[in-house]
Amino acid sequence: MFARQRIRKQLQGFINPEVVAELQVGQPQRKHFQFVLVLVDESHPEQMPEVIGRAVDTILEHQAMLMNITSSLLVGLLGVPFPQDNSPEARRGLVDSLLRENGDRIKVAHGDCDGAVGNLGSQRRFSYGALIPRFSGVLKKLLETEFGTAVEIDVRSL
């Protein structure tokens, strides 16, 4: 109960009340969503901050949730937790924009899946996010992709 009150107090001024209510759900739930993984080329480290910044802006402009930035890897989600367009067409539009804005400095793996979403982590710290099924297979496909291109992945086939 204390954790829910703390979350509500922290988020009430910034996020729609319906979204706050969804964020307070104790256990992750299964949900259908779209995912986009972006890997930035590290061969020109001086350009990485600019490329990452453009990619983050593009992800947010397409109303996707930026779930993770780890070194040169970005993870964007459509349909989690916000109810914006969760269609394959919206995801492909995001992918096209990412490639158009960043050329051969990025590579993209993307698809749709049913995965666990919600508050993940311990009781002391909450982190809203999603677990992409067979993530290691998705990441392997991303690493095999050439810079400047994208691969659409059916996680059920991995």
Order of alpha helices (4+ residues) and beta strands (2+ residues): alpha-alpha-beta-alpha-beta-beta-alpha-beta-beta-alpha-beta
